[in-house]
Amino acid sequence: MNPDKNERRLFEGASGCDVNYAYQQMRETKKRYSKTDGVQGYHIIQSFAPNEVTPDQAFEVSREFVRRYLADKYEVIWSTHLDKNHYHNHIVFNSVSYMDGRKYLSNAKSYYEGIRKCSDEICQEYGLSIISQNLNDKSLTYFEWLSAKKGVASWQSIIKSDIDHAISQSLIYGAFLVAMENMGYELKQGKYIAFRPYGKERFSRGYKLGDEYSEQAIKDRIDGNEFEDMVVVRPRQNFVPYPKRYMPTIEKRYWAWMFRLGLVQKHQSRPKPSKYLKEELLKFERYKEQFKFLKAHSLGTENEFFSYVKSVDETIDKLNGNLAEFKAVLKKNKKLYDAIFALNNFEVASDMYAKGYDMMQKEHDEYRKAKKYLSDHGFKTEEEINSIDAEKTNVYDQISEIKKDINHYKSEKSVCNNIQISMEQIEKKEKMIEERKQEKQERSKNGRTIW
């Protein structure tokens, strides 16, 4: 019933209850039939394609849906929101019937053959588009089926929906993080981004929600908000033959070792690997990747290699210093940011308390406390308060980028460590093979049996 979304309450309605007292009346129905526990109600959203309907038509569709499917049994309240480029209806109805006290049975069948079917029929009568789908081919995971059967939304679907909304409102990653916090989420930014909404015991990692919800996927989707209509054309790369040149020390060692392994050939002659070399064949992919790394960074000598390792260490130290500075800013301004969080989250609750909803007193007190704190610290106007949000957005974005760079250089450091280990192992193996070769020659000279 937000007046900013439904044109100052022009597009809202109710059936079986009063718009202004729907909550109290629905509660009274539950008490009358002694069914105050379990699912409290159901929320339906009808969305229309952009520019497909007028506000009056959208509202009429919702009213007709309520009349056909709910009005003779359940208390219902609904509203048409016009704050997006696609108009959409919100419909909320009591889980307990005011006619006979029976609870609404929610499952996949009641959704597809009841709610969905009724809504689609009305839309078709009005000449509106619907989502074409073969209901018989609809398959649900066990978790989705169980959630539908119990009539509740899963935490996973709630978190994904909120992430989608935050992405749609953000142009940079920092703004997305702030938006999630403003919706009541606690964030964990380690190796993986994780979200914990108010009321959930554990964090949910983004990548486990689906391919579109990993940290990188979220960043890509945010980038798409700004450049979704751009087509990037990459110039065709002309083939440049690799010039013959002097082969540096490390490169020569890798080539020699791969030749011994039979991975590169000379005159199509494949040397038979010894039992020592056979073990190394299992490590081929690692050697190949290490060789590519050396080539990509033009590390041809041991001096160049160790100099690069040192520069990576220095870069990581510098980035950790920058990260500590931004974290210090977050720590310093924590109370300020918490006040902004309370202001954004409890404003509606505070308004409800002012209208007589006493159960919102705690949220109302938090809202007033946050507002006083901001005022005492010189942040009174909306512009001044928005400046704090903008600063927090920037800090989060910088922290995210620094962590990304740190992970990149840590990965390179790991490759360098493995290269160093490999070079030592290769040298040791070459020495062992040479010793075995000399031993074989000595035995041959002495006329002894060669095993």
C-alpha positions as CSV (number, residue, x, y, z in Angstrom):
1,M,0.0,0.0,0.0
2,N,3.0,2.3,-0.5
3,P,1.5,5.6,-1.9
4,D,4.6,6.3,-3.9
5,K,4.1,3.1,-5.9
6,N,0.4,3.1,-6.5
7,E,-0.3,6.8,-7.4
8,R,-1.2,8.0,-3.9
9,R,-3.5,5.0,-3.2
10,L,-5.6,5.4,-6.3
11,F,-5.1,1.8,-7.4
12,E,-5.8,-0.4,-4.4
13,G,-8.7,-2.5,-3.3
14,A,-10.0,-5.0,-0.8
15,S,-12.5,-7.8,-0.6
16,G,-13.9,-9.2,2.7
17,C,-12.1,-6.6,4.7
18,D,-11.3,-2.9,4.9
19,V,-8.2,-1.5,3.2
20,N,-7.1,0.4,6.4
21,Y,-7.7,-2.5,8.8
22,A,-6.9,-5.6,6.7
23,Y,-4.2,-6.9,9.0
24,Q,-6.4,-6.7,12.2
25,Q,-9.4,-8.2,10.4
26,M,-7.4,-11.1,9.0
27,R,-6.0,-11.8,12.5
28,E,-9.5,-11.8,14.0
29,T,-10.5,-14.4,11.4
30,K,-7.6,-16.7,12.5
31,K,-8.5,-16.3,16.1
32,R,-12.1,-17.0,15.5
33,Y,-11.2,-20.4,14.0
34,S,-8.2,-21.0,16.3
35,K,-5.8,-21.1,13.4
36,T,-3.2,-18.5,14.3
37,D,-0.2,-20.7,13.6
38,G,1.4,-21.9,10.4
39,V,1.3,-20.0,7.1
40,Q,-0.3,-16.5,7.7
41,G,-1.1,-15.5,4.1
42,Y,-0.2,-15.7,0.5
43,H,1.4,-13.1,-1.8
44,I,0.7,-13.1,-5.6
45,I,2.3,-10.8,-8.2
46,Q,0.9,-10.3,-11.7
47,S,3.4,-8.6,-14.0
48,F,2.7,-7.1,-17.5
49,A,5.0,-6.4,-20.4
50,P,6.2,-2.8,-20.6
51,N,3.8,-0.5,-22.4
52,E,1.2,-3.3,-22.7
53,V,-1.5,-2.0,-20.3
54,T,-2.7,1.2,-18.8
55,P,-2.9,1.6,-15.0
56,D,-6.7,1.2,-15.1
57,Q,-6.4,-2.1,-17.2
58,A,-3.8,-3.6,-14.8
59,F,-5.9,-2.7,-11.8
60,E,-9.1,-4.2,-13.5
61,V,-7.2,-7.5,-14.2
62,S,-6.3,-7.8,-10.5
63,R,-9.8,-7.0,-9.4
64,E,-11.3,-9.6,-11.8
65,F,-8.8,-12.2,-10.6
66,V,-9.8,-11.6,-7.0
67,R,-13.5,-11.7,-7.9
68,R,-13.2,-15.1,-9.7
69,Y,-10.6,-16.9,-7.5
70,L,-10.7,-15.5,-4.0
71,A,-13.5,-13.1,-3.2
72,D,-16.1,-15.6,-1.9
73,K,-13.8,-17.2,0.6
74,Y,-10.8,-15.2,1.7
75,E,-10.1,-11.7,2.9
76,V,-8.0,-10.1,0.1
77,I,-6.2,-6.8,-0.4
78,W,-4.5,-5.7,-3.6
79,S,-2.7,-2.8,-5.3
80,T,-1.3,-1.9,-8.7
81,H,2.2,-0.5,-8.6
82,L,3.3,1.9,-11.3
83,D,6.9,2.6,-10.1
84,K,8.6,0.3,-12.7
85,N,8.6,0.4,-16.4
86,H,6.4,-2.7,-16.2
87,Y,3.1,-2.3,-14.3
88,H,2.4,-5.1,-11.8
89,N,-0.2,-6.1,-9.2
90,H,0.4,-7.2,-5.7
91,I,-2.4,-9.4,-4.2
92,V,-2.3,-10.6,-0.6
93,F,-4.9,-12.9,0.9
94,N,-5.5,-14.6,4.3
95,S,-4.6,-18.2,4.6
96,V,-7.8,-18.9,6.6
97,S,-11.2,-18.6,5.0
98,Y,-13.6,-16.2,6.7
99,M,-16.5,-18.3,5.4
100,D,-15.7,-21.7,6.8
101,G,-12.4,-21.4,8.6
102,R,-10.6,-23.8,6.2
103,K,-7.0,-23.0,5.3
104,Y,-6.0,-22.5,1.7
105,L,-4.2,-25.6,0.3
106,S,-1.1,-24.5,-1.6
107,N,0.7,-26.8,-3.9
108,A,2.0,-27.1,-7.4
109,K,-1.5,-28.1,-8.6
110,S,-3.3,-25.2,-7.0
111,Y,-0.8,-22.8,-8.5
112,Y,-0.8,-24.1,-12.1
113,E,-4.4,-25.2,-12.4
114,G,-5.8,-22.5,-10.1
115,I,-3.9,-19.3,-9.7
116,R,-1.9,-19.4,-12.9
117,K,-4.8,-20.7,-15.0
118,C,-7.3,-18.1,-13.8
119,S,-4.8,-15.3,-14.3
120,D,-3.9,-16.4,-17.8
121,E,-7.6,-16.7,-18.8
122,I,-8.3,-13.2,-17.7
123,C,-5.2,-11.8,-19.4
124,Q,-6.2,-13.5,-22.7
125,E,-9.7,-12.0,-22.4
126,Y,-8.2,-8.6,-22.2
127,G,-5.9,-9.3,-25.1
128,L,-2.7,-9.4,-23.0
129,S,0.3,-11.6,-23.4
130,I,0.9,-14.6,-21.2
131,I,3.9,-16.9,-20.6
132,S,3.4,-19.9,-22.9
133,Q,4.4,-23.1,-21.0
134,N,3.5,-26.7,-21.2
135,L,2.3,-27.4,-17.7
136,N,2.6,-31.2,-18.2
137,D,6.3,-30.8,-18.8
138,K,6.9,-28.6,-15.8
139,S,9.3,-30.3,-13.4
140,L,10.1,-29.2,-9.9
141,T,13.0,-30.1,-7.7
142,Y,12.1,-31.8,-4.5
143,F,12.8,-28.7,-2.5
144,E,10.7,-26.6,-4.8
145,W,7.8,-29.1,-4.6
146,L,8.1,-29.2,-0.8
147,S,8.1,-25.4,-0.6
148,A,5.0,-25.2,-2.9
149,K,3.3,-28.0,-0.9
150,K,3.7,-26.2,2.4
151,G,2.7,-22.9,0.8
152,V,5.9,-21.0,1.6
153,A,8.7,-19.4,-0.4
154,S,12.1,-20.9,0.1
155,W,14.9,-18.9,1.5
156,Q,16.7,-19.5,-1.7
157,S,14.0,-17.9,-3.8
158,I,13.7,-14.9,-1.5
159,I,17.5,-14.2,-1.5
160,K,17.7,-14.6,-5.3
161,S,14.7,-12.2,-5.8
162,D,16.4,-9.6,-3.5
163,I,19.7,-10.0,-5.4
164,D,17.9,-9.5,-8.7
165,H,16.3,-6.3,-7.4
166,A,19.6,-5.0,-5.9
167,I,21.4,-5.6,-9.3
168,S,18.6,-3.8,-11.2
169,Q,19.2,-0.7,-9.0
170,S,23.0,-0.7,-9.2
171,L,25.6,0.6,-11.7
172,I,28.6,-0.5,-9.7
173,Y,29.3,-3.5,-7.4
174,G,29.7,-1.3,-4.3
175,A,26.2,0.1,-4.8
176,F,24.9,-3.5,-5.0
177,L,26.4,-4.4,-1.7
178,V,24.9,-1.3,0.0
179,A,21.5,-2.1,-1.6
180,M,21.7,-5.6,-0.1
181,E,22.5,-4.3,3.3
182,N,19.7,-1.7,3.1
183,M,17.3,-4.7,2.5
184,G,18.5,-6.2,5.8
185,Y,21.2,-8.6,4.6
186,E,24.4,-9.4,6.4
187,L,27.2,-9.9,3.9
188,K,30.3,-12.1,4.1
189,Q,33.0,-11.3,1.5
190,G,35.7,-13.9,1.6
191,K,36.7,-16.3,-1.1
192,Y,33.0,-16.4,-2.0
193,I,30.3,-13.7,-1.5
194,A,27.6,-15.0,0.9
195,F,24.3,-13.5,2.1
196,R,22.3,-13.9,5.3
197,P,18.9,-12.2,5.5
198,Y,17.3,-11.2,8.8
199,G,15.7,-14.3,10.3
200,K,18.0,-16.9,8.6
201,E,20.4,-18.8,10.7
202,R,23.2,-19.4,8.2
203,F,24.8,-17.6,5.3
204,S,24.0,-18.7,1.7
205,R,26.9,-18.6,-0.8
206,G,26.1,-16.8,-4.0
207,Y,27.4,-19.4,-6.4
208,K,25.2,-22.1,-4.7
209,L,22.1,-20.1,-5.6
210,G,22.8,-20.6,-9.3
211,D,25.2,-19.6,-12.1
212,E,23.9,-16.1,-12.2
213,Y,24.5,-15.4,-8.5
214,S,28.3,-15.9,-8.1
215,E,30.3,-12.8,-7.3
216,Q,31.7,-12.5,-10.9
217,A,28.2,-13.2,-12.4
218,I,26.7,-10.5,-10.3
219,K,29.4,-8.0,-11.4
220,D,28.9,-9.0,-15.1
221,R,25.1,-8.4,-14.7
222,I,25.7,-5.0,-13.1
223,D,28.0,-4.1,-15.9
224,G,25.2,-5.1,-18.3
225,N,22.9,-2.5,-16.7
226,E,25.0,0.2,-18.2
227,F,26.2,-1.3,-21.4
228,E,23.4,-3.8,-22.3
229,D,22.9,-2.3,-25.8
230,M,26.5,-2.1,-26.7
231,V,28.0,-4.7,-29.1
232,V,31.8,-5.2,-28.6
233,V,33.6,-6.0,-31.8
234,R,37.1,-7.4,-31.3
235,P,39.6,-6.8,-34.1
236,R,40.8,-10.0,-35.8
237,Q,44.4,-10.8,-34.7
238,N,46.8,-11.5,-37.5
239,F,49.0,-14.5,-37.2
240,V,52.6,-13.6,-36.3
241,P,55.1,-16.4,-36.6
242,Y,57.2,-17.0,-33.5
243,P,60.7,-15.7,-34.3
244,K,63.7,-17.9,-34.0
245,R,65.9,-16.7,-31.2
246,Y,68.3,-17.7,-28.4
247,M,66.5,-19.9,-26.0
248,P,66.7,-18.7,-22.4
249,T,67.8,-20.9,-19.5
250,I,64.5,-21.8,-17.9
251,E,62.7,-22.2,-21.2
252,K,65.5,-24.6,-22.5
253,R,65.1,-26.6,-19.3
254,Y,61.4,-27.0,-19.8
255,W,61.7,-27.9,-23.4
256,A,64.4,-30.5,-22.6
257,W,62.3,-32.1,-19.9
258,M,59.2,-32.3,-22.1
259,F,61.3,-33.9,-24.8
260,R,62.5,-36.5,-22.3
261,L,58.8,-37.1,-21.4
262,G,58.1,-37.7,-25.1
263,L,55.7,-34.8,-25.2
264,V,57.7,-33.0,-27.9
265,Q,59.4,-34.9,-30.7
266,K,62.5,-34.6,-32.8
267,H,62.5,-36.1,-36.3
268,Q,59.3,-38.0,-35.3
269,S,61.3,-40.1,-32.9
270,R,59.6,-40.7,-29.6
271,P,62.1,-41.7,-26.8
272,K,61.0,-44.5,-24.6
273,P,60.4,-43.1,-21.1
274,S,62.1,-44.7,-18.2
275,K,60.3,-45.6,-15.0
276,Y,61.4,-42.3,-13.6
277,L,60.0,-40.4,-16.5
278,K,56.7,-42.2,-16.4
279,E,55.9,-40.7,-13.0
280,E,56.4,-37.3,-14.5
281,L,54.0,-37.9,-17.4
282,L,51.2,-37.6,-14.8
283,K,52.3,-34.1,-14.1
284,F,52.3,-33.0,-17.8
285,E,49.4,-30.5,-17.5
286,R,51.1,-28.8,-14.6
287,Y,54.4,-28.5,-16.5
288,K,52.5,-27.2,-19.6
289,E,50.7,-24.5,-17.6
290,Q,53.9,-23.4,-15.9
291,F,55.7,-23.1,-19.2
292,K,52.9,-21.0,-20.6
293,F,53.1,-18.7,-17.5
294,L,56.9,-18.2,-18.1
295,K,56.3,-17.4,-21.7
296,A,53.5,-15.0,-21.0
297,H,55.6,-13.0,-18.5
298,S,58.8,-13.2,-20.6
299,L,60.7,-14.9,-17.7
300,G,63.7,-16.5,-19.5
301,T,66.3,-16.6,-16.8
302,E,66.4,-17.4,-13.1
303,N,67.2,-13.8,-12.3
304,E,64.1,-12.6,-14.2
305,F,62.0,-15.2,-12.5
306,F,63.1,-14.4,-8.9
307,S,62.9,-10.7,-9.6
308,Y,59.2,-11.2,-10.7
309,V,58.5,-13.3,-7.6
310,K,59.8,-10.4,-5.5
311,S,57.6,-7.8,-7.3
312,V,54.5,-10.0,-6.8
313,D,55.3,-10.1,-3.0
314,E,55.7,-6.4,-2.9
315,T,52.4,-5.8,-4.8
316,I,50.5,-8.1,-2.5
317,D,51.9,-6.2,0.6
318,K,50.9,-2.9,-1.0
319,L,47.4,-4.1,-1.8
320,N,46.9,-5.5,1.8
321,G,47.9,-2.0,3.1
322,N,45.3,-0.4,0.9
323,L,42.7,-2.9,2.0
324,A,43.5,-2.2,5.6
325,E,43.0,1.5,5.0
326,F,39.5,1.0,3.5
327,K,38.5,-1.4,6.3
328,A,39.6,1.2,8.8
329,V,37.2,3.6,7.1
330,L,34.4,1.1,7.5
331,K,35.3,0.6,11.2
332,K,35.5,4.3,11.9
333,N,32.1,5.1,10.3
334,K,30.3,1.9,11.5
335,K,27.9,3.7,13.8
336,L,27.1,6.2,11.0
337,Y,26.5,3.4,8.5
338,D,24.4,1.5,11.0
339,A,22.2,4.6,11.5
340,I,21.7,4.9,7.7
341,F,20.7,1.2,7.7
342,A,18.2,1.7,10.4
343,L,16.8,4.8,8.8
344,N,16.2,3.0,5.5
345,N,14.8,-0.2,7.0
346,F,12.5,1.2,9.7
347,E,10.9,4.2,8.1
348,V,7.8,2.3,7.0
349,A,7.6,0.6,10.4
350,S,7.8,4.0,12.1
351,D,5.0,5.3,9.9
352,M,2.9,2.3,10.8
353,Y,3.5,2.9,14.5
354,A,2.3,6.5,14.1
355,K,-0.9,5.1,12.6
356,G,-1.6,2.9,15.6
357,Y,0.3,-0.3,15.0
358,D,1.8,-0.7,18.5
359,M,3.6,-3.9,17.6
360,M,6.1,-1.7,15.6
361,Q,7.3,0.3,18.6
362,K,10.7,-1.4,18.7
363,E,11.4,-0.5,15.0
364,H,10.0,3.0,15.6
365,D,12.4,3.5,18.5
366,E,15.3,2.3,16.3
367,Y,14.2,4.7,13.6
368,R,14.1,7.7,15.9
369,K,17.4,6.8,17.5
370,A,19.1,6.6,14.1
371,K,17.6,9.9,13.0
372,K,18.8,11.7,16.1
373,Y,22.3,10.2,15.8
374,L,22.6,11.4,12.2
375,S,21.3,14.8,13.2
376,D,23.7,15.1,16.1
377,H,26.6,14.4,13.7
378,G,25.6,17.1,11.2
379,F,23.6,14.9,8.7
380,K,20.1,16.4,8.6
381,T,19.1,16.9,5.0
382,E,18.4,14.1,2.5
383,E,21.4,15.2,0.4
384,E,23.7,14.9,3.3
385,I,22.4,11.5,4.2
386,N,22.7,10.3,0.6
387,S,26.4,11.4,0.6
388,I,27.1,8.9,3.4
389,D,25.5,6.1,1.3
390,A,27.6,7.2,-1.7
391,E,30.8,7.1,0.4
392,K,29.9,3.7,1.7
393,T,29.2,2.5,-1.9
394,N,32.6,3.7,-3.0
395,V,34.4,2.0,-0.1
396,Y,32.7,-1.3,-0.7
397,D,33.5,-1.1,-4.4
398,Q,37.2,-0.3,-3.7
399,I,37.5,-3.2,-1.2
400,S,36.0,-5.6,-3.8
401,E,38.4,-4.5,-6.5
402,I,41.4,-4.7,-4.1
403,K,40.4,-8.3,-3.0
404,K,40.1,-9.3,-6.6
405,D,43.6,-8.0,-7.3
406,I,45.0,-9.7,-4.2
407,N,43.5,-13.0,-5.3
408,H,45.0,-12.6,-8.7
409,Y,48.5,-12.0,-7.4
410,K,48.2,-14.7,-4.8
411,S,47.3,-17.1,-7.7
412,E,50.4,-15.9,-9.6
413,K,52.5,-16.4,-6.4
414,S,51.2,-19.9,-6.1
415,V,52.2,-20.6,-9.7
416,C,55.7,-19.2,-9.1
417,N,56.1,-21.4,-6.0
418,N,55.1,-24.5,-8.0
419,I,57.5,-23.5,-10.8
420,Q,60.3,-23.2,-8.3
421,I,59.5,-26.6,-6.9
422,S,59.2,-28.1,-10.4
423,M,62.6,-26.7,-11.4
424,E,64.2,-28.2,-8.3
425,Q,62.5,-31.6,-9.0
426,I,63.4,-31.5,-12.7
427,E,67.1,-30.9,-11.8
428,K,67.0,-33.7,-9.3
429,K,65.4,-36.1,-11.8
430,E,67.8,-35.2,-14.5
431,K,70.7,-35.9,-12.2
432,M,69.2,-39.2,-11.2
433,I,68.7,-40.2,-14.8
434,E,72.2,-39.2,-15.7
435,E,73.6,-41.3,-12.7
436,R,71.6,-44.3,-13.8
437,K,72.8,-43.9,-17.4
438,Q,76.5,-43.8,-16.2
439,E,75.9,-46.8,-14.0
440,K,74.5,-48.7,-16.9
441,Q,77.5,-47.8,-19.0
442,E,79.9,-48.9,-16.3
443,R,78.1,-52.3,-16.0
444,S,78.2,-52.7,-19.7
445,K,82.0,-52.1,-19.8
446,N,82.6,-54.7,-17.0
447,G,80.5,-57.3,-18.9
448,R,77.9,-57.5,-16.2
449,T,74.2,-58.3,-16.9
450,I,72.1,-55.3,-17.5
451,W,68.7,-55.5,-15.8
